[in-house]
């Protein structure tokens, strides 16, 4: 399998053509930007420097990031600021719901920073946001991408009691690299967290994601797939890791699109209901392509 390797020390190494993105010219992009600003909302699109922001905002979609834009963790891959968070904004769930209505979304993805400063890790805030959206339109598919809440069962129950259609928690990387890539997080804890979510609410689809290009081996990738399936995870996303700043972990290699395609085929053969695999794939990229109400 052919890959394009770069020197890990060279942050400015030339990126291959297949991960370059075009800047927006669509007026919808600017209306989405104005709406997010008007309602004083944060998006993972901006805070995490998502390469697909131009495309998604031009299509009138965005992934909302609740509980502020300051994270209590300092993961080696993430562009979100690490700092002491501000207090929660109690009207944020209603503002998110208003944005969803204005954007006429049929599938909404809600994520959040890690809030280790709070006893419940922000779980109640997730639940309140889900409920605020559902009060406006009960037909909207609601997907949550949550931190691990330090494995607290009560926090997990709080989110699941609000009945999200899709429950996503990212494994992010293979077991060997987890201590370097993910601040405080533990590989086995994330697997158990996903397993427990399926136990508590079988109706919710469980989902997880992997970043590739951090130095993992193919054997480790396939093992991570098997581990996720062993813990009843149904949907998988795989994308290329891109270094947000020189202070973050280096890209070890750029993986070709055809290799991502092959990994996707292998994942489907392993039993995942839906797989999105490609250089620019992120957890919420084209999330609406999978409808949990239509899963076989």
C-alpha positions, 0 to 999 in steps of 0.5 A: 500500500503506497503512502506519502511519508514526510519528515516528522520534524517538518511542520511545513512539509508540502501537503499532498493535493488531495487534502487541499481545500478551496476557499468559499465563494458561496454566499451561504458560507457567509450567512452561516458565519453571520448566524453563528456570530449573531447567536454567540455560538461556538462551532468545532468547525472554527475552534478545532480548525476543521478543514471542511469548514468552508464546504460545510458552512457553504452548504448551511451546516455546522457542528455546534460546540457547547459548554464554551471554547476552553477545554480542561484537557491538552490533547496533542492533536487538538486546536481547541484552547486549553484554559480554565473554562468560563461558567456555562451559559444557561441559555446556550441550549435555546440558542443552539436550538434557534440556530438549528431552526434557522438553518433548517437542519434535519440532522444536527451534531452537538459536541463539547469541550471536556469540562473536568472542572464540573462534577458531571463533566457538562452532561446535563448541559448536553441533555438540556441542549438535546431537549431544547432542539427536540422541543422545537422539532421532534423529527430532527436527528440528534447526534452527540459527540461527547468526551469521556466524562472520566467514565462516570456512569451517572453522566453517561446516563444523563446524556442518554436519558435525553435520547440522542439518536447517535452517541459518538465518542472518538477513540481517536487513535490506536492503543499504543499512541493514546497516552501521547495523543489524548490528554488524560484519556485511556483507550480501554476506558473509551471502549468501555464507555461506548460499550456501556452506552449501548447497554444503557440505551440500545436504541441509540447508534454508537459511533467512534472515529480514528485519526490516521497518520500519527505513526500507527501501523496497519495492524494497530488500525485493524486491531482498533476496528476489532476492539470497537466492534467487540464493544458494539460500536456500529459507525466508524469514521477515519480521516487524516490527522492534520497538525494545527500548529507547530506546538502540536504532534507532527504528521508522520505520514499522509495516507493516500485516498485509495488506502482510506478506501481500502480501510473503509472496505475492511471496516465494513467487512468487519461489521460496521453499519456505516463507514466514512473513510477519507483524508478529509473525513471528520467525525461530523463530516457529512454526518447526515449521510447516515440515517439511524432510523433507516439502518438495517 
